């Protein structure tokens, strides 16, 4: 063999762990998280440095963006051109950055989410303030490192003459870390730095007198100073951003809402579309039209209202249900000392201050070295001019430049550097006036060296230099604050009676999870028949309701969905409906088990839930009313091997009847149960055998007279409610079917018999049998019941469906 090969036998988990660890380290340090010193990610730093290195600065003409992108990916950033151009475009967008780092000519996108023109069409250059980020970079103020192929040097950080991380903010997601730092007003951040310099132990409360909170390029209203204070103290916090709006009065009693500023990072086009969908779907009555009248003079979204409509109430609803109001979560993570750190405001200020002290120190050392080198040459030139005739004579007598330098060094004790300067001197400089200029330059250099050495020797003088430079930046680039900060978060109170049209509709919720609301006209036209439904599916609810009413939908995993009726999709009665999974996310295997229709959330009512392992629980009905209706919430804490059986509305004064699969039943008063929160798992309702499970439960009121039971073997039975004596909870209970050793009867379902209802029995082979329960002979608990299905021929009974008698 011409080459040797080495194989390592390593466990897969060890290799993956090692490789992912390296990848994560790279993503965190060198891609997604900004540096605490200059506030830049590597790609941003490389773009700015490449433009500076090529002389593409603000005082010069624009250059094609493609040229800059090519320089960046060719010399510094070995990634795709799209990612580099996207980063470049973002640094030019006035609605993303508080102070743009790049000036761009051409289409650089829009607040509507439009993408920028291709890089071959746009032109760019560094902005004036970006030049301040790079000032003095050639004075060895920052460390440089080799690029990816060791052919070029690139800065590891920029000098950063202003606190860019706080001024322009940053957002990024890496492996295990994410950062969200909002933009701030330049003058306020600099004032905070100056305060920190003057008083190193300054508190966050004191800092907030000069930097009260973020300042977004899109303006808008910020609410919640407590959340801002928490974020400045800990690095994490949250506040509300709300659109700026006003109501304009029109003729004939009409008015319109005009929105002029929207929250930061919200896509305006999507926002307007969502608002218009609320109007179009009739989820919000009172809006005549929504128009986007924004132009180059500014943003203007107009919500034209119908006559005599309360604009404030409409706006409260829009704020609640659209991105006209959003929550911003501070997560101030930055790279400090090559490590990601969650940083408070004082920590961010200190990181910047320490960086600036280092920059000024290194710049001063560089300037001292250059001044001393120049002073050495000036001293040599002054000496040469004082003996000019001898110097000229020596040079003329020399063979060449090298010999002339050697002769000057030997004859007059010039250094080699001084000799080089003398022989390179042009003839016109050999005048009497030059000695005066050299003496003046010598004095200036000595003064400069003295001043720089004083800065290096005194922390106070170094800080005074930093203060002077920051004040200069503040004076040159500060802009008025755009966002208004309000201390308290205003609670949004939505009056549905005003906003939602009161309309009678037919609501359908099927066991399979299909929901819809249908106009009474569509329902009447079909005669209430012909509803499309999947095989084995049936209605849990088929009832007339008002659009101002509510639904609670319970799933097998112990979750519930709060669904206002007006938010249901409006679909023809004969059509299938919309599945819950498209409204809110359901887990694999999660299915609907019960549905409750409510006119209102009565404070005197509660919800009773029960699980298959025999647990029961009561929670206040009002606890189930939530603000969001596009997700699931916990109704009962059920374990993995357990499932929710159902839910009922109760007053707490009734009895409950629990029935298990092995035909055990237990009746006890609900007054035995204490009211608990909705996230609890409940208490033991019935003490089940190891292989048994709860299959059904019913709330018994004074009107209840009969109980209907069906078994898998095709038998059904009706019993008087008196057969079930009231006992205490957590007992085994009594049997309701005679126990057989061979092929025993197992309960499939249990229902209370009501005058206006009858049952449809479904079998495993698809047979449906209608049963009038009162036509069945009454029996006691020990009987096996009446056979209505041939198990061998028609299959086992799998479920019992309740239907109204007039829906036969």
N, C-alpha and C positions, 0 to 999 in steps of 0.2 A: 504493500500500500504506500502511496505517495504522501498521504496525510493521515494523521492519527485522529480518531474520533473518541470523544468522551461522553459516556451516557451516565446520567444520574437517576437512580430509582427513588423518587420522592412521592409522598402521599399527595393526592390531588388537592385536598383541603389546604395543605401547607403551601403549595405552589400558588393556588388561587388567592389565598390570604396575603401572601407576599406581594404578588403582582398587583392586587387591588390596593394594597397599602401604598405601593409606589405611585400608582395612578392617582389615588386620592390625595396624596401629598402634593403631586404636581398640580392637580386641579385647584386645590385650596391655595397654594402659594403662588402659582404662576398662571392663573387664568381667570377665576371667577370672583375672587375677593380683593378689594382695593387695599393699597398700602395706606397705613394711617398717616404717613408723612406727607405724601403729595396727593392722596385721594384717588389715585389712578390704578386701573388694572394694567397688566403688561401690554395688552394690545393697544390700549389708549396711549400709554407712554411711548410705545414704539411709533405710533402714527405721528404724534406730536414731534418726537425727536427726528424722525425721518424728514418731515416737512422743514424743520429748523435746519437740519444738516444740509438740505438741498437749497436753502435760502428762500423757501416758499413762505415768507413772512408777511405781516399785515401791511407793511409799507410798500410792498412790491405787487406786481400784477398777479392775477389768478392763474392757476395752472390746472390742467386736466386732472380730475380725480383719479383716473386710471393710472396716471404716471406715479402718483403718490402710493396707490395700492400696490403697484408693481415693485416700487422701491421697498415697501414694508415687507411684503412676502418674500422678496428676493434676498433681502439683507438681514431682516430681524425676526419676522414672525412666520414660521413655516406652517401656515394653515391656509385654508381656502380663501380665495379673494372675496367671496361673498361675506364671510364673517368679518373680514377687515373693513370692507366698504360699509357694512351695516353699522359697525362701531364708529366709523368716520362720520356717517350721516347723522347718527344719534348725537354726536358732539356738536353738530351744527343746528340742531332743532331747538328753537326758542321755547317750545312748550315742554321740553324735556329737561333742559338745563337752565339754571338761573342766570348764568353767564356763559354763552356759547364759546367753545374753545376753537371752533373752526368757522370761518366765513365761507359760505357756499353759494355759488351762482347756479341757478337752474332749479329744477324740481327736487327738493329734498324731503318729500313726504308731506303729510298734513296731520292735523289733530283728529281727522276722520279715519286714520289708519291707512291712508293711501301710501304705497311704497314709493321710494325715491326713484327718479329716472336712473337709467343705467349709468355706470361710472364713466362711460365714454362721452356722455352728454353733459355731465356736470363739471364745474370748475371749483377749486377750493384754494384757500390759503389759511395760515394761522390767524386767529383773531388777535387784537391788541392785547387782551388780557392773557391769552395763551402764551404770548411772548414773555410775560412776566413769570410764567411758570418755568421758562427755560433760561431766563437771564442768569448770566455768570456761570453757565454750565461748562464753559471752556476754561474756567479758572480753577479746575480740579476741585470743585465744591462737592461733587458727589462721586461715588465709586462707579467705575465702568467694568464691564465683564465682556468676555468674548461672546459673539453670537453663536447660533446653532452649528455653524461650520468653521468657527474659529478664524474667520477672515475679516471680521469687523468688530469694533468695540461698540457697546451700547450701554446707556446709563441704567443702573439698577434702581434709581429713583431720580426724580427731577428736583431742582433746587426749590421751586414752589414759593414764589414771593407772597402768595396769599393762601389762606387755609381752604384749599379746594374741596377737600372731603366734605366739610360742612356746608360750604357755599353751594356746590353743585349736587351734593348727595351721591348716593350710589345704590345699585341694586344688583344682586347676583345670587346664583344658586350653585353650590359645589357639592362635594361628597360629604354629607353629614353637617354642612354649614350652609346658612343662607344669610344674606345681609340686606337690610332695608334702612338706608339712612336718607332722610328727606333733605331737600335743598333749604338753604337759609339765606337771609339778606346779607350781602357782603359787609356792609358797614356795621351790622350788629355782631357778626362773627369777629371782625377785627376788634371791635370794642370789648368783646369778651376776652380775646387774647391779651389786649392791653390791661384789662382788669386783672387777669391771671398773672401777668408779668409784675404788676404793681403789688399784688397781694397773693402770694403763692398758695395760701391756705383759704382762698375765697370759697364760699359755699355755693351750692347750686342755686339756692334762693337769691343770693346776691348776683350771680351771673344772669339770672332770669330778669333782672331789672334792665339789662342791656340787650339780652337775646331772649325775648319772651317766648319764642317758639319758631317753628319752620316758616319759610316764606316760599310759596310755590310759584313757579313761572306762570301758571294758569290762574293765579289769584285764588278766588273763592274764600269761604269762611271756615276757619278752624275752630272747633269747639272742644274744650276739655283740657284746661291747663294742668289739672292734677295728673292726667296721663302723660303730658309732656314732661312735667317735673319728675315723675317716676322714671321715665326714659332717660332723662339727663342724669339721674342719680344712679341708675342700674344698667342702662343700656337697652332695656326693654320697656315698652309702654305702648299705649294706644290712644288715639284721639279720633275725632270725627271731622271729615271734610264735607262741607255742604255747599251746594251751588249758590251763586248770588242771583237773586231774582227780585222782580217788582211787579206790581199789578198796574196795568194801564187801563183807564176807563175809555170805553168806546161809546158810540151813539146807541140809542134805543135800549138802554139798560144792560148792554153787553160789556164785557171786559176781556182782557187777555193777560196772560202771564208772560213776561219777557225774561228769559234767562240769559245773562251776559257773561257769566263765568261758571265753569264746571269743575268738579274735583280733578286733582292731579292724576295723570295717567289713565284717564277715562276716554275711551274711544267715542267721539261725538256722534258719528254716524250710527253706531250700534245703540247708543243711548236714545237717539231720536227714534230709531226703529222700534225699540222696546216700548217707548212711550206710546207710539202710534199703534202698536199691537194691543196695548191695554184698551185703547179707544175702539179699535176695530173689533176686538173680541167681546166688546160690551162688558168688560170687567170693571170699567169705570165710566159711569154716565156723567154727562155734563161737559165733555170736550167736543167742540165742533170740528176743530182742525188743528193739526200740529205742523208747523213750518220751520225749516232751517233757513233763516235769512242772513246767515253769517257771510261777510265779505272781507275785503282787505282792510276795512276800517275797524273790524272787531267781530266778536261772536255775538250772535243774536238768535236764540231759539224762541219761537213764539208759540204759545199754547192758547189758541182762541177758544173761549168758553161760550157755552150756550147762554141764553138770556136768564138773568136772575140767579146765576150759579155763584156760589161762594168760592172765589179763587184761592183763598187761604186753605180751605178744606181740601180742594183738589191738589194743591201743592204738597200738603202734608202726606197725602196718599202717594204721590209721585216720589217724594223724598224717601218714603218707606220702602217702596217696591221697585225702584230703579236706582241706577248709579248716580242720580243727582245727589245722593248722600252715600258716602262710603266710610269704612273704618280703615284708618292707616295704622299699621303696626310697626313701631320702631323695633329694629333688631340690629343694633349698632356693632356689627362684627367687622373688624379690620385686621390686616396683617401688621403685627408689631413685633419686632425682633424675630422675623421669619416664622411667627406663630400666629394662628387666628385667635383673636381675643375679643370677648364681649366688653366693649369699652363705654364708660360713662362720659359725659361731656367734659369734666375736668381731665380725664385720661386722654381724650382726643386733643384737647388744647395743649396738654403737656407734651404729647407726641410731636405735635407741630412745632411747639416752642423749642424743644430739644433739637429737632431737625434744623431749625433756623439758626440756633446757636452754633451748631456744627457747620452749617453752610457759611456763616459769617466768619467763623474761626478759620476754616479752610481757605476761604477767599482772601482773608487778611494775610495769611501765610503766603499764599500765592503772590499777592500784590507786593508784599515785602520782598520776596525773592526777586521778582521782576524789577522792582525799584532799585534794589541793591545792585543787580546786574547792570542796569542802565546807569546808575551812579558811578560804578566802576569805569564804564566806558566814557562818561562825561569827564571824570577826573583825568583819564588818559588823554582825551582830546584837548582839555585845558592845558595840560602839561605840554602837549605837542605844539599848541599854538604859542606857548611862551618861548619855545626854542624852535620856532618854525624853520628858520634858515638851516639849522643843523639837521633837522629831520628831513627836509627836502634834499639836502646834499647827500645824506645817507641813502635815501631812497634812490636817487639818480645814480649813485655809485653801485647799486645792487644789480645782480644779473636778472632776477625775475621777482615776482610777487613773494614767493616763498623765501627767497634770500633776503628780500627787503624786510619782511617780518622778523626774520632771525637776527638781522643786523640791528633793528630797532630794539629788540629785546635785550641783546647783548650790550649795546652801546648806552642805552638810556634807562634800563631797568623797567621797560614797559612789560606788561603781561602779554601773553599771546592773544587774548581777547582784545586788549587795547590796541595792540599792533595791527590786528585785523581791521578794526574800526578806522585806524589812521590811514592805512594803505587803501581802504575803500572810500576814503573821503573824496568828494568831488572838488574840483579846483575853485568853484565859485564860493565854496564854504570857507576858503582861506582868507577871510576879510577880517578887519579889525572889529566889525560889529558882532561877529560870531562869539567872541569871548564874553560879551555882555549877555547874550542869550544863553550861553552855556552856564554862566554863573547863576542866572535866574533859574534855569532848569535844575542846577545842582541844589539850590536852596529849596525849591519846590519838592524835590525828591527826598531831601533830608527831613523836611516838614512832614511829608507823607509817611515816611518810615517811622518817624517819631509818633505820629497819630495812630498808625496801625499797631505799633508795638504797645501803645497805651491801651488800645482796645483788647489786645491779647492778654494784657497784664491785669485788666480790671473787668470783672463781671458786670459791674454797673455801667461802664462805658459800652460794653458789647450790647447790653440790653437797650441802652439809649439809641444805638445805631439801629437795632431791630425796630424799636418804637417809631423812629423817624421814617424808616422805609415803609412800615405798615400804614402810617398816617398818609404817606404819599400815595400809596395804592388806594386807600380809602377815599382820598380827595379826588383822585382821577376816575375811579370806576364805580363808586357807590351809586345806587339807584333807590328810589323810594320803595318802601315795602308794598307788596301787592296783595298779600293775604291778610285778612282781618282775623284777629284772635279774640275769641269769646271764652270767658272762664268756664261757664257751665255748658253741659251737653243738654240741649233742649229735647225733652221727651216728645216723640211724635204721637199725637193722639188722632186716630183716624175714626171718624164718625161714619160707619158703613151706611146708616140710614140716609145720610145726605149723598154719599158718593156712589152707592150701588143702587141701581134701579130695582124697585120692588116688583118682582114678576113671579107669577106662579108657573112652575116648570115641573116636568115629570123627571124624577131622578132614578137612575138604575145603577146598582152595584152588584156585580156577579161574583160568585164564589171564585171564579177563575181570575178575578182581578181587573175586569173591564168596567170602566165607569163612564158615565155620560149624563148630560142633562138635555132634555128635549122640550121644545116648546109644546104647550098644550094643543096647539093647532096641529102639529105633526103627529102627536100622540092620538088625538081624536080622529085624524084622517085615516090612521091605520086601525082604528078600533081597539087600540091597545094590544093588538096581536101582530104576529109576524116578526117579532124581535129576533135578529140574527144572534146565534149563540153557539159556542163551541160544544162538541159532544160532552156529555156528563156535566156541563156547566148549568148553573141555575142562579136565580136572583136572590141575593141576601136582602136587598132593598129594592122595591119597586113602588114608589110612593110619590104623590104630589108634594112638592116642597116650595118654599120661597127662596129666591136668590140671596136673601139675607140670612138664611139658615146655614147650618153647619153639618159636616159629617166627621165622624171619628171611625177610622178604618184600622182594625187590629190584625196583626200578622202572627204566624205560628212561632216566630222567634221572640215574642214578647215585646214587639215594637208597635207603635201606632202612628198613623198619618193624620194630621189635622187638615181637612179639606173643606174650605168654604164652598158653598154651593155655587156662588157666582164665579168661582175659579174653575169649575168643571168645564171640560170642552163641550160646546153645544153641537150635538150630533143628531141626525134623524133617528126616529125610534126604530126603524127597521134595520139600521146599521149596527155594527158590532160594538162600537165604543172604543175608547182609548185605554190601553193597558197601564196599570199603575207604574210599571217599570220605566215607562217613558216620562212619567211625572216626577218620580223620585226613585233613587237607587235602592233596589231590593237585593239582598244577598242571595247567592245560589241556594235553591231549595226552600227559600222563604215564600210563604203563600198566605193569602188572605183567609182569616178564619171567622171574622165577625165584622159587622158594620152597625153603627148607631147613628140615627138621624136626630138632630137637635134643633130646636127653635132658638134656644139661648143657653148659655152656660149658667145654670141656676146655682146660686151659692148654697142652697139647701140640699142639693143632690150630690151623689157620689157615684163612682164607677166600681163595680165588683168584677174582679178578674180571677180566673182559676187556671191552673196548669195541670198537665196530665199526671204529674207525680202527686197530686192531691192537695197542693198548696192553694190558698185563697188569700185575697187581699182587697182592702177597700181604700180608695184614694179620692180626694175631693175632685168633683167634676171641673171646677175652675182651674185646677192644676193642669188640665189637659189643653187649655187654650194657650196657644203659642203664637208668636209673631210670624214665623216662617211656615210656608206650606209647600215646600218642594223637597222635603227630606223626612226621614223617619225619626221618631223619638222613642225613648224607652217608656213602656207602659207597665211592664212587670219584669223583674230580673229573673229570667229562666235560665237554667243550666243547659249545657250542650245536649245532654240526654233527655231533656224535658222539652215541652212545647206548650204554648198558650192554647187553651181549649176555647175560650170565648170571653165576652165582656157584656155586662148588663148595667143599665142605669138604675140606681136604687135610692131610697130615702134613708135606709138603715134600720127601719122598723119592721122589715119583712123577715120571713124565714128563707133559707136557701136549701134546695134539695140537690145533693150530689149523687151521681150514679156511676159505678165503675164498670169496666168491661166484664168482670167476673160476676156481675149482677148484685153487687153490694150497694146499698143506698144509705145515706145519712142525711137527716133533716135537723137543722139547728137554727137558732135565732141569729141574725146578723149583728145584733147588739153585742154578741160575744167578741166581735172583731173590732180592734182599734183602728182608727183612720191613720194611714201612713203615707209617705211620699210615693211618687210614681216610680221611682227607681228601685224600690225595695222588692224583695222576693216573696213576701207574704209569710203566712204561718200555715201549719198543717191543718187542713180542713177535714180530711178523711184519712184514716190509717189504712193504707192499702197493703195487700200481700206483695210478696217479692215480684211476681210476674204480672201483677194487676196494674191497671192505669185508669185514670178518670176519663170518661168519654163524653159526659154531658152534665150540665147543671142548669137549674131553673130557679128563678126568684118566685116564691109563693106568696101571693097576695090573698086577701079575704075572698076575692071572686073566684080563685082557682078551685075547681071541683074534681077534675080528673087528670090522670097522668097516662101518657101513651108511651109504650116501649116497643122497640123492634129489635130482633136478634138476627144473627148471621144465618141461622138455619131456616129463615123464611117465616118465622112466627111473629105475631104482634099481639099485644094485650093492652086492655084499658083497665085501670084501677082507680078506685076512689082515693082522693088525697088523704082521707082519714086512715088509710092503711099505713101511712108514714107518720109515726109519732115523733114529736119534737124531742130531740136529745141534746147532747153536748157535742161540740166539735172535737176532732182528733180521735174519734172512735172508729171501729171497723164498720159499724152499722148493721143493717139487717138485709137478708137476701130478698130479691123480688122475683126470682125464678127458681124453680126447683132444680137443685144441683144434680147432674148426672155424671157418673164416672166415665161413661163412654160417649164421645162426641158431645161434650157439654154445650149448653146454650151460652153464647157470649153477646152482651148488649152492644148494639151498633149505635143506637141513639135513643134519646128520651126527650119528650116534648110535653108541655102542658096543653090540655085541650081547651080551645076557645071557640065560642059560638060561631064566629065569622070565618074560621079557618078549617081547612082540611089538609090531608097529607098526600104526597106523591112519593111512593117507595121506588128507589132505583136499585137495580140488581147489577151484579158483576158482568152479566151478559147483555147489558143495555136495555133490559125490560123496565118499563115505567108503569106502575100500578097505582091508580087513584083510590084512596081510602077515606071514607067518611067515619071518623073515629067513634061517633056516637052510635053507629050501626053495629059496632062490635059489642059482644056480650061482656058485661062487667065481670071481672075475675079478681081473686085474691092474690096475695104475693106468692103463694106456693104453686100456682098453676104455671104451665109452660106456655100458655097462650094459644091463639088460633093460627093455623097455618094459612098463609095467603100466597106463598110462593113455593114452587117445587124446586128445592135446592139443587137437585141433580139436573133438572131440565132447564130451569130459568137462571140458575146461578144464585150466589148468596146475596142477601141484602147488604148494600154498602153504605147507603145513606137515606135519610128521610128528609124531604123538603116540604116546608110549610107553604101553602098557597091559599089565597083568599077564595072563598066559595064561588064568587062571581067571575073568577079567572080560570074556571075549569077547562 
